[in-house]
Amino acid sequence: MIRQFGDYGGDIAEKADVCVIGSGAGGAVAAKELAQKGHSVVLLEEGGHHTRETWSGKPFSAMVEMFRNGGGTFTLGIPAVSITLGRCIGGTTTINSLTCFRTPSRVLGTWRDELGLARFTEEYLDPYFQRVENEIHVAELPWEVLGNCAKIIKRGADRLGLNCRPLKHNAVNCRGCGTCQFGCIDGAKQSMDVTYVPEAVKHGARVYAHCRADRLIVRSGRIEGVRASLIDPETGVRAHTMTVEARAVIVACGSLITPSFLKRSGLKNKNIGRNLRIHPGARVCAIMKEKVEGWKGVSQGAYIDDFENEGIILEGIFVHPSILLGAFPFIGLPFKELASQYAHVAAFAAMIHDTGEGRVYRSGPGGILSTYFINRRDIELLKKGVAYVAKIFFAAGAVRVLTAFRQMPVLDSPDDVQRLLDLKVRPGDNHEAMAFHPLGTCRMGVSPKSGAVDANGESFEVKNLFVADGSVVPTSLGVNPQITIMALANHIADRVSDRLGRPA
């Protein structure tokens, strides 16, 4: 059973082997794996529990109910960067685009060779990758389901000799309804709320929604539990308190919240909150002669990795007009004329393997305070990625291409692509800065000097306190991270089980 606010009649006191905080890609996996091994598990989630019966697929209601801050989470910096986070059972997996990549081998090599994390070889992680991919049914979807945006990009890529392929997705019987980021109304997406969380419950885990962890209980350098608040979803105000006594605690609140939570609980490691990586991205839109109807089909269907060695990956992205139209240039009549061609709009995106670093600061419960400044190398790389997408669109027959750069918001010909490449840009010139993959703010390391947790995900400061979310990922990945987070969470859950010993 997943308990929600209406089930709470007063203060609650719980006791378990393990308390897991957060139900996203890290927390849900850890909770299920430990419950399946016979350990008693309590899982806390700040957001509510939403299902396909309550989803409309409409952005506004979904963003209010399932997105943190209604989708208005930003890093402070030049430019401010929008970062989409989930706040619901299933975490961000409930509102992501289903894209599944394993950790690139070159990245694992960096972890081993430069950071000393020798355990993380392809051979060691392969069983974990296979396990999570089987659980969430990772596979390529047919081109018919991927939609016309993907087909148009493939046409342009083929003409330029580039390699465009379907992305792998965690979905079953996907019909391409196109509401991926706002709740899968068909129930095809195999996010944590329909896979790992129900499995955790099946094996005895007790799940509390509308429950915000406020502080760890630590005594003599050892974890003893968690203090939390039961939040009225109508008012956002604490109505009751909750205390969980636990032999081990796994924090999986995500890279923008976990560091602040640990700092509020008294942890001092200098790496907590540092090393924030986000994979900055930029959307590119094209006006086609043909009717596209990009809202039909998986919103993120295909990808191009020909520029991976440069630190650039190109991926699909298409969203509801109420969101995408806001990225269009112009105002007044020119904007109206552009919007009237929405059925002819195709969209794709460039994402970069960032080298810049941001920081997460201590804030109040439920709050986020982070900074990130895109450096000059990365903004040039992002500009190049946008130019690559524009070139592909023109090869596919685009009439015009729209970019996120202030100096050249509209490209009218392939010649303009070269002018964009020659253009000197600064970080603040990107007027639609976005990112979706915060990582690294409690990174693994071989010692307290290099990381906040060790290779098992355990805090260097507090015994039996573990972290299992994107914050432990040591570096930028250059690809969508959910499979990496899930595999590492599975690895960490095994180490927690080893520590606890055989269940009673």
Secondary structure, 3 states (H helix, E strand, C coil): CEECHHHCCCCEEEEEEEEEECCCCCHHHHHHHHHHCCCCEEEECCCECCCCCCCCCCHHHHHHHHEHHHHCCEEECCCCEEECCECECCHHHHCCCCECCCCCHHHHHHHHHCCCCCCCCHHHHHHHHHHHHHHCCEEECCHHHHCHHHHHHHHHHHHHCCCEEECEEEECCCCCCCCHHHCCCCCCECCCCCCHHHHHHHCCCEEECCEEEEEEEEECCEEEEEEEEEECCCCCCEEEEEEEEEEEEEECCCCCCHHHHHHHCCCCCCCCCCCEECCCEEEEEEEECCCCCCCCCCCCCEEECCCHHHCEEEEECCCCHHHHHHHCCCCHHHHHHHHCCHHHEEEEEEEECCCCCEEECCCCCCCCCEECCCCHHHHHHHHHHHHHHHHHHHHCCEEEEECCECCCCEECCHHHHHHHHHCCCCHHHECCCEECCCECCCCECCCCCCCCECCCCEECCCECEEECCHHHCCCCCCCCCHHHHHHHHHHHHHHHHHHHCCCC
